[in-house]
Every structure is written in structure tokens, then in C-alpha cells.
Amino acid sequence: MTVKGCEPFLQAYDIDVNNGDTILDALHKIKDVQDGTLSFRRSCRSAICGSCAVNINGAPKLACKTQILPEFEKHGRLTIEPLSNFPVIKDLVVDFDSFWEKVHKIEPYLTPKESSAKTKDKDGFWIIKKQDALKIDDVSNCIFCGSCYSACNTMAVDNQFIGPAALAKVWRFAGDVREGNNKKRLAKVSEDHGIWSCSRCVECTQVCPKDVKPLIAIEDTRAKAIKAGIKDNAGVRHVESMVDSVKRTGLLDEATMTVKTLGFMRSLGIIPLGLKMEFHGKMPLPNLFKSIKGIEEVKKIYEEVEKKGSRVKAGTHPKDGWGS
């Protein structure tokens, strides 16, 4: 709870609950009977609108979907707090302005390209194949509840990070076969605080109440950006240096990867960090010549993956039968 002029504090309430009661039911009981000043958001009560997302025992969840007794039995307590990584307005109500600014920043709408005779029916409408529709099916289920932002570790240290929900929405359009503005869209989110700032902690996917899988959407967007030739950024340089390191030696040559990722001049800026790592015995030395036993087997794996990629690109993938 927050009170003007006071530091935030936790307020305890005792209520009687029945089997099947949800956290939202409890909040209504408190507001109706014990504390009329308690503030929280809610609307549909059906896990559709996303309004009632709060932190419950440290994890973002929908209050209308989370039952009290199972949650209490699991944790032995019930602590309800506002979502993390958002400014708090009052009690459980947080400010979503920056959240929506980031969603609008990625231009959340389709910019359709011209359809061809192969992609439209006799009435001129697009023909969407099932496999193409399934590529963006999960991300279409996002209800913008903010749970992924609350759990995001990158958001906790970088408030300019565009965030999981907005990046999942990027894939909704970047992965749509009708999209005609992909190069611009992908270039925009390949800049600082975009797709390459994601730490891949998987928290967003774990807490999403609609199984949107934002991390998979981010990874798909990264792959599509690389295929589109958008490679002038530290994220792609890091990926390429990692792939090269494993292919060359079978190991991650972290010291060399740092220079390849950041460039020589920017690498000088992290010398203080390198000295701290050396002091703690964690400074990796460049691996210029050494390789693992059986490196030829590793190279064969790379060759097979590259062959498979060529088949997919040509539209002759043995499993799917469609091009990337």
C-alpha cells in the first residue's frame, strides 16, 4: 500500500475464504468490508483483459485467475504487491504510460504488401497457409497485462529496453507473410535497447498467463533480422563470433569474442572489469590455437546444419516443404 508522504509499506488483512475464491475475490472483500481506500485494477474477471495483473508471492499473475487456497498451500503465505518495473501510482495500481509508449513505438499494425496471383484467391483476398498462420499464433494471444515486463531482468536494469510484450508484438507483424515493411521494422528493433538487449532469462515466457512465449518471438525476430542482412550491431557480432569460435575450436573463446563483439576501442573501456575478473580468477585467456579432441565431428555438425539451411531456403525442406 502507498500513502502520500509515506514510504510504501505492507498492510495485513484477515478474511474468510472459500474453496475456489481467487485473489481478486479477496481484494474485493477487503475493499467492500475492511478498507474502502484499497486501490487495484480489474475488469473482465475472466483472464481476458489483463487488468488485474499483480505480484503474488513475488511472481506476476492475474488476480482473477489465481486461486487463494492453492497459492497459500504452496507458499504458506499470501503477499500481494504491485507489478515490478513500473512506477506505482497507488497500492496495486501502476503507471502503464511507458509500457504503451514502447508498444506504439514498434508500429503495432500491418503494412501489407501487394498480393500476387499465388497468394490470393479468386476474390482477391490473401490465402494464408496453416503453417504461416501458426508462426504468429502464440503472439496474437497477448493481452498486454504487463506480467512479462514485471518479471523481465533486463527491464530491471535498463528502463529504455523496449520489453518482451512490445518485441513479441514485433514478431506478430514481422512473421506475417503479408507484411511489406519488414526491413524497416526489423532495423528499428535491432538498435540499442531492442531485440539484442534481451538477456534470454526466460522469465517472460514462464510468467505469461496466455502462453505467448515472448522469448521465442524475440529469437525468431533476431533470426529474421540476420536473414534480412541487418548485422551492423553488437548482438549479431556476438552471435557470429560465438558460432565461429565453436566451429574453429569447439570451445567458447570468450576473450576473443569480446573484442569481435565490441571492437578494439570499446573493449578498452571494459579493462577495469577485466582486471576485477582477473583478480577473482575468472579472466578467460584468448584461445588462438587450441581445439577440443574431436573438432572434426563438430565441423561435420556445422556442415549438416548449413546443408539443411540451404534446403529450407530453397523450399525443399524434407519435413515442412516450405521456404523460410
Summary of the structure (lengths in Angstrom):
residues: 324
radius of gyration: 24.3
end to end distance: 50.4
largest distance: 72.8
contacts: 892
relative contact order: 0.08
helix: 45%
strand: 6%
